[in-house]
């Protein structure tokens, strides 16, 4: 089916799967979808998450200690797809777990699980030819990242090899919540639109309704990650699904609303 945004702006919720445990991750994902998330990024925990800030690093460490593997994430995706078939599902991973499983085996399992797209944070487009061919064979959309530092020729290349949506990073550096959306994010989206008609999702640092309202002025979707993961960490397993649902619903509140996560 592929990624579709039912709202404007679309809301993409990132979860580190297995934090605090797999059962709770499923409850949180379902709660987020029911509260208005269009897409769930299913984060595959990894022992060396170089692109992530301390909040997601801690979550990944907890999930790794719990023994969460890529196969567990794919199994959860299958359950989510069966229960919420209209929600978009993105496997969000570093390359190592996928290579360890094998590209073909991974893509086949992801397709059978009902996954729509795959985002591999440390795979550059120039080295993705085989990867993209295998994903295409299994009807999976490859998603790539663009940054404010990307020159126009690189933006064009990434736009040409992307499907589903293009993930624009609002600022350079690692993940984490910020007080406001980076000033050069609007310019990045404007430059990128010269090269693609795909939806553009903006992430890194988006953590409250005011941020989402600002993003809606020029991008198609907002990606919220660290704020959700921090809320899960603060809430505990029993309270996390309801807390995340309330937070997601609040992101579509008026722009002056404040985040429940500071």
C-alpha atoms as an extended CHARMM CRD file, in Angstrom:
* protein
*
       262  EXT
         1         1  UNK       CA              0.0000000000        0.0000000000        0.0000000000  PROA      1               0.0000000000
         2         2  UNK       CA              2.7810000000        2.4290000000        0.8780000000  PROA      2               0.0000000000
         3         3  UNK       CA              2.9010000000        5.4010000000        3.2020000000  PROA      3               0.0000000000
         4         4  UNK       CA             -0.1370000000        7.6840000000        3.2780000000  PROA      4               0.0000000000
         5         5  UNK       CA             -0.7910000000       10.7130000000        5.4710000000  PROA      5               0.0000000000
         6         6  UNK       CA             -4.4370000000       11.0350000000        6.4360000000  PROA      6               0.0000000000
         7         7  UNK       CA             -3.9970000000       14.3990000000        8.1490000000  PROA      7               0.0000000000
         8         8  UNK       CA             -2.1420000000       17.6470000000        7.6050000000  PROA      8               0.0000000000
         9         9  UNK       CA              0.3890000000       17.7200000000        8.8860000000  PROA      9               0.0000000000
        10        10  UNK       CA              0.9600000000       14.0000000000        9.0470000000  PROA      10              0.0000000000
        11        11  UNK       CA              2.2510000000       12.7210000000       12.3670000000  PROA      11              0.0000000000
        12        12  UNK       CA              5.0290000000       10.1560000000       12.4780000000  PROA      12              0.0000000000
        13        13  UNK       CA              5.6960000000        8.6530000000       15.9060000000  PROA      13              0.0000000000
        14        14  UNK       CA              9.0240000000        6.9800000000       16.6200000000  PROA      14              0.0000000000
        15        15  UNK       CA              9.2220000000        4.1700000000       19.1920000000  PROA      15              0.0000000000
        16        16  UNK       CA             12.2280000000        2.1820000000       20.3560000000  PROA      16              0.0000000000
        17        17  UNK       CA             10.7160000000       -1.2860000000       20.2280000000  PROA      17              0.0000000000
        18        18  UNK       CA             11.3220000000       -3.3730000000       23.3370000000  PROA      18              0.0000000000
        19        19  UNK       CA             11.4370000000       -0.3620000000       25.6550000000  PROA      19              0.0000000000
        20        20  UNK       CA             10.2020000000       -1.0040000000       28.2560000000  PROA      20              0.0000000000
        21        21  UNK       CA              9.1840000000       -4.3960000000       26.8170000000  PROA      21              0.0000000000
        22        22  UNK       CA              7.6120000000       -5.8380000000       23.6730000000  PROA      22              0.0000000000
        23        23  UNK       CA              4.1060000000       -6.1530000000       25.0870000000  PROA      23              0.0000000000
        24        24  UNK       CA              4.0990000000       -2.5160000000       26.1770000000  PROA      24              0.0000000000
        25        25  UNK       CA              5.6020000000       -1.3870000000       22.8550000000  PROA      25              0.0000000000
        26        26  UNK       CA              2.6120000000       -2.8970000000       21.0800000000  PROA      26              0.0000000000
        27        27  UNK       CA              0.1620000000       -1.1990000000       23.4530000000  PROA      27              0.0000000000
        28        28  UNK       CA              1.9240000000        2.1410000000       22.9570000000  PROA      28              0.0000000000
        29        29  UNK       CA              1.9390000000        1.7950000000       19.1730000000  PROA      29              0.0000000000
        30        30  UNK       CA             -1.7750000000        0.9920000000       19.0660000000  PROA      30              0.0000000000
        31        31  UNK       CA             -2.5280000000        3.8860000000       21.4160000000  PROA      31              0.0000000000
        32        32  UNK       CA             -0.4800000000        6.2660000000       19.2690000000  PROA      32              0.0000000000
        33        33  UNK       CA             -2.2910000000        5.1860000000       16.0960000000  PROA      33              0.0000000000
        34        34  UNK       CA             -5.6940000000        5.5380000000       17.7200000000  PROA      34              0.0000000000
        35        35  UNK       CA             -4.7390000000        8.9970000000       19.0140000000  PROA      35              0.0000000000
        36        36  UNK       CA             -3.8700000000       10.2600000000       15.5310000000  PROA      36              0.0000000000
        37        37  UNK       CA             -0.4170000000        9.0610000000       14.4790000000  PROA      37              0.0000000000
        38        38  UNK       CA             -0.4270000000        8.3380000000       10.7390000000  PROA      38              0.0000000000
        39        39  UNK       CA              2.8310000000        6.4110000000       10.7410000000  PROA      39              0.0000000000
        40        40  UNK       CA              4.7570000000        4.4580000000       13.3610000000  PROA      40              0.0000000000
        41        41  UNK       CA              8.5300000000        4.2240000000       13.0570000000  PROA      41              0.0000000000
        42        42  UNK       CA              9.4870000000        0.9180000000       14.6280000000  PROA      42              0.0000000000
        43        43  UNK       CA             12.9550000000        1.5710000000       15.9890000000  PROA      43              0.0000000000
        44        44  UNK       CA             15.2110000000       -1.4790000000       16.0070000000  PROA      44              0.0000000000
        45        45  UNK       CA             17.3660000000       -1.3020000000       19.1570000000  PROA      45              0.0000000000
        46        46  UNK       CA             21.0770000000       -1.2730000000       18.4480000000  PROA      46              0.0000000000
        47        47  UNK       CA             24.0610000000       -1.4060000000       20.7610000000  PROA      47              0.0000000000
        48        48  UNK       CA             25.8280000000        1.5870000000       19.1930000000  PROA      48              0.0000000000
        49        49  UNK       CA             23.1780000000        4.1370000000       18.1140000000  PROA      49              0.0000000000
        50        50  UNK       CA             25.5150000000        6.8860000000       16.9080000000  PROA      50              0.0000000000
        51        51  UNK       CA             22.8470000000        9.1820000000       15.4430000000  PROA      51              0.0000000000
        52        52  UNK       CA             20.7380000000        9.2230000000       18.5920000000  PROA      52              0.0000000000
        53        53  UNK       CA             20.7970000000       11.4860000000       21.6020000000  PROA      53              0.0000000000
        54        54  UNK       CA             20.8330000000       10.3140000000       25.2270000000  PROA      54              0.0000000000
        55        55  UNK       CA             17.0760000000        9.6780000000       25.4930000000  PROA      55              0.0000000000
        56        56  UNK       CA             16.9420000000        7.2010000000       22.6000000000  PROA      56              0.0000000000
        57        57  UNK       CA             20.3530000000        5.7950000000       23.5210000000  PROA      57              0.0000000000
        58        58  UNK       CA             19.0230000000        4.8400000000       26.9550000000  PROA      58              0.0000000000
        59        59  UNK       CA             15.8950000000        3.3400000000       25.4270000000  PROA      59              0.0000000000
        60        60  UNK       CA             17.9730000000        1.3200000000       22.9760000000  PROA      60              0.0000000000
        61        61  UNK       CA             20.2090000000        0.0790000000       25.7880000000  PROA      61              0.0000000000
        62        62  UNK       CA             17.1800000000       -1.0580000000       27.7870000000  PROA      62              0.0000000000
        63        63  UNK       CA             15.6670000000       -2.8250000000       24.7740000000  PROA      63              0.0000000000
        64        64  UNK       CA             18.9700000000       -4.5440000000       23.9590000000  PROA      64              0.0000000000
        65        65  UNK       CA             19.2150000000       -5.7350000000       27.5630000000  PROA      65              0.0000000000
        66        66  UNK       CA             15.6840000000       -7.0990000000       27.1630000000  PROA      66              0.0000000000
        67        67  UNK       CA             16.9390000000       -9.1790000000       24.2440000000  PROA      67              0.0000000000
        68        68  UNK       CA             14.8700000000       -7.3830000000       21.5860000000  PROA      68              0.0000000000
        69        69  UNK       CA             15.9840000000       -8.3810000000       18.0870000000  PROA      69              0.0000000000
        70        70  UNK       CA             15.0810000000       -7.3760000000       14.5530000000  PROA      70              0.0000000000
        71        71  UNK       CA             12.9180000000      -10.5000000000       14.2900000000  PROA      71              0.0000000000
        72        72  UNK       CA             10.9390000000       -9.3120000000       17.3130000000  PROA      72              0.0000000000
        73        73  UNK       CA             10.3650000000       -5.9380000000       15.6830000000  PROA      73              0.0000000000
        74        74  UNK       CA              9.1350000000       -7.6070000000       12.4990000000  PROA      74              0.0000000000
        75        75  UNK       CA              6.8150000000       -9.8590000000       14.5060000000  PROA      75              0.0000000000
        76        76  UNK       CA              5.3780000000       -6.7900000000       16.2290000000  PROA      76              0.0000000000
        77        77  UNK       CA              4.9200000000       -5.1050000000       12.8480000000  PROA      77              0.0000000000
        78        78  UNK       CA              2.8830000000       -8.0920000000       11.6760000000  PROA      78              0.0000000000
        79        79  UNK       CA              0.6040000000       -7.7950000000       14.7270000000  PROA      79              0.0000000000
        80        80  UNK       CA              0.1680000000       -4.0430000000       14.2840000000  PROA      80              0.0000000000
        81        81  UNK       CA             -0.6350000000       -4.4090000000       10.6040000000  PROA      81              0.0000000000
        82        82  UNK       CA             -3.2510000000       -7.0500000000       11.3800000000  PROA      82              0.0000000000
        83        83  UNK       CA             -4.9340000000       -4.8440000000       13.9870000000  PROA      83              0.0000000000
        84        84  UNK       CA             -4.4810000000       -1.3910000000       12.3690000000  PROA      84              0.0000000000
        85        85  UNK       CA             -4.0530000000       -2.0730000000        8.6350000000  PROA      85              0.0000000000
        86        86  UNK       CA             -4.3700000000        1.5760000000        7.5510000000  PROA      86              0.0000000000
        87        87  UNK       CA             -1.4710000000        2.8060000000        9.7110000000  PROA      87              0.0000000000
        88        88  UNK       CA              1.8830000000        3.2650000000        7.9960000000  PROA      88              0.0000000000
        89        89  UNK       CA              4.7200000000        1.1460000000        9.3740000000  PROA      89              0.0000000000
        90        90  UNK       CA              8.3710000000        2.0160000000        8.8940000000  PROA      90              0.0000000000
        91        91  UNK       CA             11.2600000000       -0.1390000000       10.0590000000  PROA      91              0.0000000000
        92        92  UNK       CA             13.8210000000        2.3230000000       11.4410000000  PROA      92              0.0000000000
        93        93  UNK       CA             17.2030000000        0.6700000000       11.8340000000  PROA      93              0.0000000000
        94        94  UNK       CA             20.9280000000        0.8350000000       11.5390000000  PROA      94              0.0000000000
        95        95  UNK       CA             22.3400000000       -1.3070000000        8.7530000000  PROA      95              0.0000000000
        96        96  UNK       CA             24.1150000000       -3.9020000000       10.8860000000  PROA      96              0.0000000000
        97        97  UNK       CA             21.0270000000       -5.8160000000       12.1490000000  PROA      97              0.0000000000
        98        98  UNK       CA             19.6350000000       -5.9870000000        8.6090000000  PROA      98              0.0000000000
        99        99  UNK       CA             22.8990000000       -7.2590000000        7.1350000000  PROA      99              0.0000000000
       100       100  UNK       CA             23.1610000000       -9.8290000000        9.8890000000  PROA      100             0.0000000000
       101       101  UNK       CA             19.7190000000      -11.1450000000        8.9990000000  PROA      101             0.0000000000
       102       102  UNK       CA             20.4240000000      -10.8560000000        5.2730000000  PROA      102             0.0000000000
       103       103  UNK       CA             18.9200000000       -8.2610000000        2.9450000000  PROA      103             0.0000000000
       104       104  UNK       CA             16.7170000000      -10.7100000000        1.0650000000  PROA      104             0.0000000000
       105       105  UNK       CA             15.4860000000      -12.4700000000        4.2040000000  PROA      105             0.0000000000
       106       106  UNK       CA             14.7970000000       -9.1420000000        5.8910000000  PROA      106             0.0000000000
       107       107  UNK       CA             12.8780000000       -7.6960000000        2.9480000000  PROA      107             0.0000000000
       108       108  UNK       CA             10.8120000000      -10.8630000000        2.5370000000  PROA      108             0.0000000000
       109       109  UNK       CA              9.9310000000      -10.9150000000        6.2330000000  PROA      109             0.0000000000
       110       110  UNK       CA              9.1220000000       -7.1910000000        6.2520000000  PROA      110             0.0000000000
       111       111  UNK       CA              6.8240000000       -7.5380000000        3.2560000000  PROA      111             0.0000000000
       112       112  UNK       CA              4.9940000000      -10.4580000000        4.8410000000  PROA      112             0.0000000000
       113       113  UNK       CA              4.6610000000       -8.4770000000        8.0660000000  PROA      113             0.0000000000
       114       114  UNK       CA              2.8850000000       -5.6200000000        6.2950000000  PROA      114             0.0000000000
       115       115  UNK       CA              5.7180000000       -3.1000000000        6.6090000000  PROA      115             0.0000000000
       116       116  UNK       CA              5.4450000000       -0.1850000000        4.1840000000  PROA      116             0.0000000000
       117       117  UNK       CA              8.9110000000        1.3580000000        4.2250000000  PROA      117             0.0000000000
       118       118  UNK       CA             12.4280000000        1.0850000000        5.5980000000  PROA      118             0.0000000000
       119       119  UNK       CA             14.7580000000        3.8120000000        6.8410000000  PROA      119             0.0000000000
       120       120  UNK       CA             18.3590000000        2.8240000000        7.4880000000  PROA      120             0.0000000000
       121       121  UNK       CA             20.0930000000        5.7050000000        9.2170000000  PROA      121             0.0000000000
       122       122  UNK       CA             23.6720000000        4.8340000000        8.3010000000  PROA      122             0.0000000000
       123       123  UNK       CA             23.1940000000        3.7200000000        4.6970000000  PROA      123             0.0000000000
       124       124  UNK       CA             24.0170000000        6.4290000000        2.1860000000  PROA      124             0.0000000000
       125       125  UNK       CA             22.1530000000        6.5020000000       -1.1590000000  PROA      125             0.0000000000
       126       126  UNK       CA             25.3690000000        6.0860000000       -3.1360000000  PROA      126             0.0000000000
       127       127  UNK       CA             25.8650000000        2.6290000000       -1.5990000000  PROA      127             0.0000000000
       128       128  UNK       CA             22.2250000000        1.5400000000       -1.6830000000  PROA      128             0.0000000000
       129       129  UNK       CA             21.7520000000        0.1390000000       -5.1990000000  PROA      129             0.0000000000
       130       130  UNK       CA             21.4210000000       -3.5180000000       -4.1730000000  PROA      130             0.0000000000
       131       131  UNK       CA             19.4080000000       -2.5960000000       -1.0890000000  PROA      131             0.0000000000
       132       132  UNK       CA             16.9120000000       -0.5450000000       -3.1110000000  PROA      132             0.0000000000
       133       133  UNK       CA             16.5270000000       -3.2680000000       -5.7060000000  PROA      133             0.0000000000
       134       134  UNK       CA             15.7080000000       -5.8480000000       -3.0520000000  PROA      134             0.0000000000
       135       135  UNK       CA             13.2570000000       -3.5140000000       -1.3100000000  PROA      135             0.0000000000
       136       136  UNK       CA             11.5420000000       -2.7570000000       -4.6140000000  PROA      136             0.0000000000
       137       137  UNK       CA             11.2060000000       -6.4870000000       -5.3020000000  PROA      137             0.0000000000
       138       138  UNK       CA              9.3450000000       -6.8240000000       -2.0050000000  PROA      138             0.0000000000
       139       139  UNK       CA              7.1760000000       -3.7020000000       -2.4220000000  PROA      139             0.0000000000
       140       140  UNK       CA              8.9640000000       -1.7920000000        0.3330000000  PROA      140             0.0000000000
       141       141  UNK       CA              9.6840000000        1.9210000000        0.0550000000  PROA      141             0.0000000000
       142       142  UNK       CA             13.2310000000        3.1600000000        0.7880000000  PROA      142             0.0000000000
       143       143  UNK       CA             13.3580000000        6.3620000000        2.8440000000  PROA      143             0.0000000000
       144       144  UNK       CA             16.4960000000        8.4920000000        3.0990000000  PROA      144             0.0000000000
       145       145  UNK       CA             17.5670000000       11.4550000000        5.2050000000  PROA      145             0.0000000000
       146       146  UNK       CA             18.5120000000       14.9360000000        4.0190000000  PROA      146             0.0000000000
       147       147  UNK       CA             20.1960000000       17.5660000000        6.1800000000  PROA      147             0.0000000000
       148       148  UNK       CA             20.5390000000       21.3600000000        6.0850000000  PROA      148             0.0000000000
       149       149  UNK       CA             24.1600000000       20.8430000000        5.0430000000  PROA      149             0.0000000000
       150       150  UNK       CA             23.1830000000       18.7950000000        1.9570000000  PROA      150             0.0000000000
       151       151  UNK       CA             24.0430000000       20.6360000000       -1.2900000000  PROA      151             0.0000000000
       152       152  UNK       CA             21.4120000000       20.8420000000       -4.0080000000  PROA      152             0.0000000000
       153       153  UNK       CA             22.9200000000       18.0890000000       -6.1570000000  PROA      153             0.0000000000
       154       154  UNK       CA             22.7690000000       15.7080000000       -3.2100000000  PROA      154             0.0000000000
       155       155  UNK       CA             19.1970000000       16.7210000000       -2.4140000000  PROA      155             0.0000000000
       156       156  UNK       CA             18.2700000000       15.9170000000       -5.9930000000  PROA      156             0.0000000000
       157       157  UNK       CA             19.9510000000       12.5110000000       -5.8570000000  PROA      157             0.0000000000
       158       158  UNK       CA             18.2860000000       11.5870000000       -2.5560000000  PROA      158             0.0000000000
       159       159  UNK       CA             14.9140000000       12.7450000000       -3.8730000000  PROA      159             0.0000000000
       160       160  UNK       CA             15.3410000000       10.5710000000       -6.9500000000  PROA      160             0.0000000000
       161       161  UNK       CA             16.0140000000        7.3720000000       -4.9680000000  PROA      161             0.0000000000
       162       162  UNK       CA             13.4630000000        7.9680000000       -2.1980000000  PROA      162             0.0000000000
       163       163  UNK       CA              9.9320000000        6.6130000000       -2.0600000000  PROA      163             0.0000000000
       164       164  UNK       CA              7.0930000000        7.1300000000        0.4040000000  PROA      164             0.0000000000
       165       165  UNK       CA              8.4310000000       10.3850000000        1.8010000000  PROA      165             0.0000000000
       166       166  UNK       CA             11.7170000000       12.1840000000        2.2780000000  PROA      166             0.0000000000
       167       167  UNK       CA             12.8920000000       12.6510000000        5.8450000000  PROA      167             0.0000000000
       168       168  UNK       CA             14.3610000000       16.1230000000        6.3250000000  PROA      168             0.0000000000
       169       169  UNK       CA             16.5140000000       16.6240000000        9.4180000000  PROA      169             0.0000000000
       170       170  UNK       CA             15.7600000000       20.0200000000       10.9060000000  PROA      170             0.0000000000
       171       171  UNK       CA             19.3150000000       20.4800000000       12.1850000000  PROA      171             0.0000000000
       172       172  UNK       CA             22.6710000000       18.7410000000       12.2020000000  PROA      172             0.0000000000
       173       173  UNK       CA             23.6600000000       16.6010000000       15.1630000000  PROA      173             0.0000000000
       174       174  UNK       CA             21.9480000000       13.8910000000       17.1740000000  PROA      174             0.0000000000
       175       175  UNK       CA             18.2890000000       13.3810000000       18.0490000000  PROA      175             0.0000000000
       176       176  UNK       CA             16.7220000000       15.1830000000       20.9960000000  PROA      176             0.0000000000
       177       177  UNK       CA             14.0350000000       17.6790000000       21.9600000000  PROA      177             0.0000000000
       178       178  UNK       CA             14.5720000000       21.4010000000       21.3500000000  PROA      178             0.0000000000
       179       179  UNK       CA             12.8970000000       24.6310000000       22.4380000000  PROA      179             0.0000000000
       180       180  UNK       CA             12.0560000000       25.5560000000       18.8330000000  PROA      180             0.0000000000
       181       181  UNK       CA             12.3430000000       24.1840000000       15.3260000000  PROA      181             0.0000000000
       182       182  UNK       CA             15.6620000000       25.0800000000       13.7150000000  PROA      182             0.0000000000
       183       183  UNK       CA             15.5340000000       28.2240000000       11.6040000000  PROA      183             0.0000000000
       184       184  UNK       CA             17.0350000000       26.6660000000        8.4860000000  PROA      184             0.0000000000
       185       185  UNK       CA             14.4420000000       23.8560000000        8.3630000000  PROA      185             0.0000000000
       186       186  UNK       CA             12.0610000000       25.9040000000        6.2140000000  PROA      186             0.0000000000
       187       187  UNK       CA             14.8140000000       26.6720000000        3.7230000000  PROA      187             0.0000000000
       188       188  UNK       CA             15.8070000000       23.0080000000        3.5140000000  PROA      188             0.0000000000
       189       189  UNK       CA             12.2350000000       21.9630000000        2.7300000000  PROA      189             0.0000000000
       190       190  UNK       CA             11.9240000000       24.7000000000        0.1020000000  PROA      190             0.0000000000
       191       191  UNK       CA             15.1360000000       23.5720000000       -1.5990000000  PROA      191             0.0000000000
       192       192  UNK       CA             14.0400000000       19.9430000000       -1.4920000000  PROA      192             0.0000000000
       193       193  UNK       CA             10.6690000000       20.6870000000       -3.0870000000  PROA      193             0.0000000000
       194       194  UNK       CA             12.4680000000       21.7410000000       -6.2560000000  PROA      194             0.0000000000
       195       195  UNK       CA             13.4300000000       18.0990000000       -6.7640000000  PROA      195             0.0000000000
       196       196  UNK       CA             10.4930000000       16.0030000000       -5.5640000000  PROA      196             0.0000000000
       197       197  UNK       CA              6.7340000000       15.8020000000       -5.3370000000  PROA      197             0.0000000000
       198       198  UNK       CA              6.9770000000       13.2730000000       -2.4940000000  PROA      198             0.0000000000
       199       199  UNK       CA              5.7320000000       14.3160000000        0.9380000000  PROA      199             0.0000000000
       200       200  UNK       CA              8.4630000000       15.8530000000        3.0940000000  PROA      200             0.0000000000
       201       201  UNK       CA              8.5750000000       14.9380000000        6.7710000000  PROA      201             0.0000000000
       202       202  UNK       CA             10.5770000000       17.0540000000        9.1990000000  PROA      202             0.0000000000
       203       203  UNK       CA             12.1950000000       15.5380000000       12.2700000000  PROA      203             0.0000000000
       204       204  UNK       CA             14.7900000000       16.0540000000       15.0280000000  PROA      204             0.0000000000
       205       205  UNK       CA             13.7130000000       18.2800000000       17.9050000000  PROA      205             0.0000000000
       206       206  UNK       CA              9.9320000000       18.3870000000       17.3530000000  PROA      206             0.0000000000
       207       207  UNK       CA              8.3050000000       17.9470000000       20.7450000000  PROA      207             0.0000000000
       208       208  UNK       CA              5.1110000000       19.9930000000       21.1500000000  PROA      208             0.0000000000
       209       209  UNK       CA              2.0110000000       21.3400000000       19.4170000000  PROA      209             0.0000000000
       210       210  UNK       CA              3.6560000000       24.6590000000       18.6020000000  PROA      210             0.0000000000
       211       211  UNK       CA              6.4300000000       22.8420000000       16.7500000000  PROA      211             0.0000000000
       212       212  UNK       CA              3.9160000000       20.7600000000       14.8010000000  PROA      212             0.0000000000
       213       213  UNK       CA              1.9280000000       23.8710000000       13.8650000000  PROA      213             0.0000000000
       214       214  UNK       CA              5.1000000000       25.5680000000       12.6510000000  PROA      214             0.0000000000
       215       215  UNK       CA              6.0860000000       22.5280000000       10.5880000000  PROA      215             0.0000000000
       216       216  UNK       CA              2.6060000000       22.4060000000        9.0250000000  PROA      216             0.0000000000
       217       217  UNK       CA              3.2550000000       25.7720000000        7.3720000000  PROA      217             0.0000000000
       218       218  UNK       CA              5.8240000000       24.3330000000        4.9870000000  PROA      218             0.0000000000
       219       219  UNK       CA              6.2500000000       20.5430000000        5.4060000000  PROA      219             0.0000000000
       220       220  UNK       CA              3.8430000000       17.6320000000        4.9920000000  PROA      220             0.0000000000
       221       221  UNK       CA              4.5260000000       15.7310000000        8.2020000000  PROA      221             0.0000000000
       222       222  UNK       CA              6.2380000000       16.0330000000       11.5600000000  PROA      222             0.0000000000
       223       223  UNK       CA              8.3510000000       13.2860000000       13.0980000000  PROA      223             0.0000000000
       224       224  UNK       CA              8.2560000000       13.0730000000       16.8880000000  PROA      224             0.0000000000
       225       225  UNK       CA             10.7180000000       10.7370000000       18.5540000000  PROA      225             0.0000000000
       226       226  UNK       CA             12.7320000000       11.7510000000       21.6010000000  PROA      226             0.0000000000
       227       227  UNK       CA              9.7540000000       13.4500000000       23.2710000000  PROA      227             0.0000000000
       228       228  UNK       CA              7.7310000000       10.2280000000       23.0490000000  PROA      228             0.0000000000
       229       229  UNK       CA             10.6100000000        8.0210000000       24.1520000000  PROA      229             0.0000000000
       230       230  UNK       CA             11.2930000000       10.3290000000       27.1240000000  PROA      230             0.0000000000
       231       231  UNK       CA              7.6190000000       10.2140000000       28.0810000000  PROA      231             0.0000000000
       232       232  UNK       CA              7.6940000000        6.4160000000       28.0540000000  PROA      232             0.0000000000
       233       233  UNK       CA             10.8050000000        6.4710000000       30.2450000000  PROA      233             0.0000000000
       234       234  UNK       CA              9.1400000000        8.8270000000       32.7160000000  PROA      234             0.0000000000
       235       235  UNK       CA              5.7390000000        7.1290000000       32.7690000000  PROA      235             0.0000000000
       236       236  UNK       CA              6.5880000000        3.4710000000       33.2820000000  PROA      236             0.0000000000
       237       237  UNK       CA              5.0520000000        0.4860000000       31.5210000000  PROA      237             0.0000000000
       238       238  UNK       CA              1.5470000000        0.6820000000       32.9650000000  PROA      238             0.0000000000
       239       239  UNK       CA              0.9780000000        4.3810000000       32.3300000000  PROA      239             0.0000000000
       240       240  UNK       CA              2.9360000000        4.7770000000       29.0860000000  PROA      240             0.0000000000
       241       241  UNK       CA              0.2200000000        3.8600000000       26.5310000000  PROA      241             0.0000000000
       242       242  UNK       CA             -2.2820000000        6.3570000000       27.9460000000  PROA      242             0.0000000000
       243       243  UNK       CA              0.3980000000        9.0170000000       28.3920000000  PROA      243             0.0000000000
       244       244  UNK       CA              1.5720000000        8.6550000000       24.7870000000  PROA      244             0.0000000000
       245       245  UNK       CA             -2.0060000000        8.7270000000       23.4870000000  PROA      245             0.0000000000
       246       246  UNK       CA             -2.6830000000       11.9650000000       25.3370000000  PROA      246             0.0000000000
       247       247  UNK       CA              0.5670000000       13.4520000000       24.0820000000  PROA      247             0.0000000000
       248       248  UNK       CA             -0.1400000000       12.5120000000       20.4480000000  PROA      248             0.0000000000
       249       249  UNK       CA             -3.6490000000       13.9410000000       20.6570000000  PROA      249             0.0000000000
       250       250  UNK       CA             -2.2210000000       17.1240000000       22.1510000000  PROA      250             0.0000000000
       251       251  UNK       CA              0.1540000000       17.6150000000       19.2470000000  PROA      251             0.0000000000
       252       252  UNK       CA             -2.8180000000       18.5880000000       17.1120000000  PROA      252             0.0000000000
       253       253  UNK       CA             -3.9760000000       21.1310000000       19.7100000000  PROA      253             0.0000000000
       254       254  UNK       CA             -3.6550000000       24.8980000000       19.1080000000  PROA      254             0.0000000000
       255       255  UNK       CA             -0.1280000000       26.1260000000       18.5610000000  PROA      255             0.0000000000
       256       256  UNK       CA              0.1410000000       27.7570000000       21.9610000000  PROA      256             0.0000000000
       257       257  UNK       CA             -0.2810000000       24.4190000000       23.7300000000  PROA      257             0.0000000000
       258       258  UNK       CA              2.7800000000       23.2400000000       25.5860000000  PROA      258             0.0000000000
       259       259  UNK       CA              4.4140000000       19.8300000000       25.4270000000  PROA      259             0.0000000000
       260       260  UNK       CA              3.9320000000       17.4060000000       28.2840000000  PROA      260             0.0000000000
       261       261  UNK       CA              7.6330000000       16.6890000000       27.9080000000  PROA      261             0.0000000000
       262       262  UNK       CA              9.9310000000       19.5840000000       28.6670000000  PROA      262             0.0000000000
